[in-house]
């Protein structure tokens, strides 16, 4: 009989194999995380593109005008106003990177609004339906309003120039907002006012996509927006003039490393 051949691994060999696998996983995991986040950002922009198309369809059916945000009607929010245009695909209201919602009783850059009728928000607003959720917020200055705080600042209609500078829907923690150039940046990433007016920019200024948020503009273009760039967009008609008069924002520590943008 010839010599017996060894068919099993020794303990040392197994440990070496396990160590190599662990090393490869440590090397690959960051790359996989980056790929995953990039895929989420692309999917986010795809959803925003669809939101831009629903906005375009709505205004196309209404002589170029958007809905009214102020008033007592049940459709005074964009959520019910645009529902006939996205009801078959309500998930386009949210960025795929969103992992939790306000109903979970938390805040953060990956938190969205809703889910209405659940958890921390068991009461459903008159403009919403049970189960409504999302993580894109409307720039409410596009609404067709003229009263109250909506004076000559509102865009009201798509019939204007420079639509590439006017955001319509942007990554956000709240359903809508009326940012002003004098709004303060959030003290920390994920701080949210949970309200429509008064430092509303804090709801949009979230580090959801590696120092930026995604947005769709009045001309239906979609692109990333640097967090400091949010103060340079033309949210309302008087923004350029008001931005000159406003003090330069004092960036908190968590934002100081982000890219600076010159006023447009």
ZIWOCOR-V439831 format. One record per residue. N is the residue number from 1. BURIAL is # if it has 16 or more other ideal C-beta (glycine too) atoms within 10 Angstrom, else .. Layout:
N&BURIAL / N&BURIAL
This chain:
1&. / 2&. / 3&. / 4&. / 5&. / 6&. / 7&. / 8&. / 9&. / 10&. / 11&. / 12&. / 13&. / 14&. / 15&. / 16&. / 17&. / 18&. / 19&. / 20&. / 21&. / 22&. / 23&. / 24&. / 25&. / 26&. / 27&. / 28&. / 29&. / 30&. / 31&. / 32&. / 33&. / 34&. / 35&. / 36&. / 37&. / 38&. / 39&. / 40&# / 41&# / 42&. / 43&. / 44&# / 45&# / 46&. / 47&# / 48&# / 49&. / 50&# / 51&# / 52&# / 53&. / 54&# / 55&# / 56&# / 57&. / 58&# / 59&# / 60&. / 61&. / 62&. / 63&. / 64&. / 65&# / 66&# / 67&# / 68&# / 69&# / 70&# / 71&. / 72&. / 73&. / 74&. / 75&. / 76&# / 77&# / 78&# / 79&# / 80&# / 81&# / 82&# / 83&# / 84&. / 85&# / 86&# / 87&. / 88&. / 89&. / 90&. / 91&. / 92&# / 93&# / 94&# / 95&# / 96&. / 97&# / 98&# / 99&. / 100&. / 101&# / 102&# / 103&# / 104&# / 105&. / 106&. / 107&# / 108&# / 109&# / 110&# / 111&# / 112&# / 113&# / 114&# / 115&# / 116&# / 117&# / 118&# / 119&. / 120&. / 121&# / 122&. / 123&. / 124&# / 125&. / 126&. / 127&# / 128&# / 129&. / 130&. / 131&. / 132&# / 133&# / 134&# / 135&# / 136&# / 137&# / 138&# / 139&# / 140&# / 141&# / 142&# / 143&# / 144&# / 145&# / 146&. / 147&. / 148&. / 149&. / 150&# / 151&. / 152&. / 153&# / 154&# / 155&# / 156&# / 157&. / 158&# / 159&. / 160&. / 161&. / 162&. / 163&# / 164&. / 165&# / 166&# / 167&# / 168&# / 169&# / 170&# / 171&# / 172&# / 173&# / 174&# / 175&# / 176&# / 177&# / 178&# / 179&# / 180&# / 181&# / 182&. / 183&# / 184&. / 185&# / 186&# / 187&. / 188&. / 189&# / 190&# / 191&# / 192&# / 193&# / 194&. / 195&. / 196&# / 197&. / 198&. / 199&# / 200&# / 201&# / 202&# / 203&# / 204&# / 205&# / 206&# / 207&# / 208&# / 209&# / 210&. / 211&. / 212&# / 213&# / 214&# / 215&# / 216&# / 217&# / 218&# / 219&. / 220&# / 221&. / 222&# / 223&. / 224&# / 225&# / 226&. / 227&# / 228&# / 229&# / 230&# / 231&# / 232&# / 233&# / 234&# / 235&# / 236&# / 237&# / 238&# / 239&# / 240&. / 241&. / 242&. / 243&# / 244&. / 245&. / 246&. / 247&. / 248&. / 249&# / 250&. / 251&. / 252&. / 253&. / 254&# / 255&# / 256&. / 257&. / 258&# / 259&. / 260&. / 261&. / 262&. / 263&. / 264&.
